[in-house]
Amino acid sequence: MRKAILDASLALFAKGGIRAVSMRNIAERIAYSPGTIYRYFEGKGSILQELRVGAFAIFYDRVIDQSHLEDPLEQLQATAKAYINFALERPEYYELMFNTPEVPATQDPDGSMPPMRSYLTFRSNVAACLAAGHFPKTDPDQAAVALWAALHGLSGLLLAGMLRMAPEEERLTLALNAMDFALRRN
C-alpha cells in the first residue's frame, strides 16, 4: 500500500507539480479513502519527503557515486555528465529534489541519508580535485556550491528549453561542453 501511495503521488507530481499532490487526489488514484493514506503516512509532507529521499537514493547511485574512477577530476566530469542526464531523464525527480521547497527537509545529523550523503560525496570529490591542484585553492564548500550551481543552471536551461541559440539536437552537447569548460583549471 505504501508503494501504491508513493507511486500515485509521484505520478500526480509529474503531471501537475506540488499542487496536484493532495490526499484526495492520491486517494482517487489508488481507489481508497483519504483516511486510508493516513494509516501509512502522516500527511502530504511525509509522502513528498519519502519520495524525495528515494529520488536522492537513485541520484546517488546513478550520478554521485563515481568511485569506480580513480582520478578525482574524471570522477567530477562523470558526475557532471550524469547529473545533466539525470535531470533530463527523470525531470519529476529532479524537480522534487531541487526545485520544490515545500518538501520538508530531512533531519540527518550524521549525513547518512541520500540527500546529505550526495552532497558530502560531491563535496569530497571537489575537495580531492582541489588537493590535486585541478582548481585554484579555495574553500571546498564554496567550490562545491559553485559547481553545483553551474550543473543546476545548465540542467534547468535544458529542461526549460532555453538553449535556443543551438539547434535542439545540439543542446545537450552544448550544455555538457559548457560544464567541461567550467571544470577546466584557470
Solvent accessible surface area in square Angstrom, and as a share of the most:
residue,aa,sasa,rsa
1,M,74,0.33
2,R,97,0.36
3,K,143,0.60
4,A,43,0.33
5,I,0,0.00
6,L,29,0.14
7,D,72,0.37
8,A,6,0.05
9,S,0,0.00
10,L,25,0.13
11,A,33,0.26
12,L,20,0.10
13,F,7,0.03
14,A,61,0.48
15,K,176,0.75
16,G,43,0.41
17,G,26,0.25
18,I,35,0.18
19,R,221,0.81
20,A,23,0.18
21,V,0,0.00
22,S,38,0.24
23,M,24,0.11
24,R,165,0.60
25,N,52,0.27
26,I,0,0.00
27,A,3,0.03
28,E,125,0.56
29,R,129,0.47
30,I,26,0.13
31,A,89,0.69
32,Y,115,0.44
33,S,63,0.40
34,P,50,0.32
35,G,45,0.43
36,T,14,0.08
37,I,0,0.00
38,Y,118,0.45
39,R,192,0.70
40,Y,82,0.31
41,F,11,0.05
42,E,161,0.72
43,G,13,0.13
44,K,65,0.28
45,G,27,0.26
46,S,32,0.21
47,I,0,0.00
48,L,3,0.01
49,Q,46,0.20
50,E,62,0.28
51,L,16,0.08
52,R,47,0.17
53,V,27,0.15
54,G,32,0.31
55,A,0,0.00
56,F,11,0.05
57,A,35,0.27
58,I,61,0.31
59,F,5,0.02
60,Y,33,0.13
61,D,100,0.52
62,R,107,0.39
63,V,1,0.00
64,I,11,0.06
65,D,55,0.29
66,Q,20,0.09
67,S,86,0.55
68,H,139,0.62
69,L,47,0.23
70,E,170,0.76
71,D,50,0.26
72,P,26,0.16
73,L,36,0.18
74,E,87,0.39
75,Q,36,0.16
76,L,3,0.01
77,Q,67,0.30
78,A,29,0.22
79,T,3,0.02
80,A,4,0.03
81,K,115,0.49
82,A,21,0.16
83,Y,6,0.02
84,I,0,0.00
85,N,37,0.19
86,F,2,0.01
87,A,0,0.00
88,L,62,0.31
89,E,99,0.45
90,R,71,0.26
91,P,57,0.36
92,E,30,0.13
93,Y,23,0.09
94,Y,1,0.00
95,E,71,0.32
96,L,0,0.00
97,M,8,0.03
98,F,43,0.18
99,N,59,0.31
100,T,14,0.08
101,P,121,0.76
102,E,107,0.48
103,V,10,0.06
104,P,55,0.35
105,A,73,0.57
106,T,28,0.16
107,Q,148,0.66
108,D,24,0.13
109,P,140,0.88
110,D,113,0.58
111,G,10,0.09
112,S,63,0.40
113,M,64,0.29
114,P,17,0.11
115,P,19,0.12
116,M,81,0.36
117,R,82,0.30
118,S,3,0.02
119,Y,65,0.25
120,L,77,0.38
121,T,41,0.24
122,F,14,0.06
123,R,70,0.25
124,S,65,0.42
125,N,15,0.08
126,V,0,0.00
127,A,27,0.21
128,A,42,0.33
129,C,0,0.00
130,L,10,0.05
131,A,84,0.65
132,A,62,0.48
133,G,25,0.24
134,H,46,0.21
135,F,20,0.09
136,P,65,0.41
137,K,171,0.72
138,T,66,0.38
139,D,64,0.33
140,P,35,0.22
141,D,58,0.30
142,Q,120,0.53
143,A,13,0.10
144,A,0,0.00
145,V,75,0.43
146,A,61,0.48
147,L,18,0.09
148,W,100,0.35
149,A,58,0.45
150,A,33,0.25
151,L,3,0.01
152,H,53,0.24
153,G,34,0.32
154,L,25,0.12
155,S,0,0.00
156,G,30,0.28
157,L,73,0.36
158,L,22,0.11
159,L,68,0.34
160,A,63,0.49
161,G,24,0.23
162,M,89,0.40
163,L,13,0.07
164,R,159,0.58
165,M,146,0.65
166,A,13,0.10
167,P,66,0.41
168,E,133,0.59
169,E,141,0.63
170,E,88,0.39
171,R,50,0.18
172,L,63,0.31
173,T,78,0.45
174,L,70,0.35
175,A,0,0.00
176,L,33,0.16
177,N,85,0.43
178,A,39,0.30
179,M,3,0.01
180,D,57,0.30
181,F,144,0.60
182,A,45,0.35
183,L,3,0.02
184,R,155,0.57
185,R,156,0.57
186,N,159,0.81
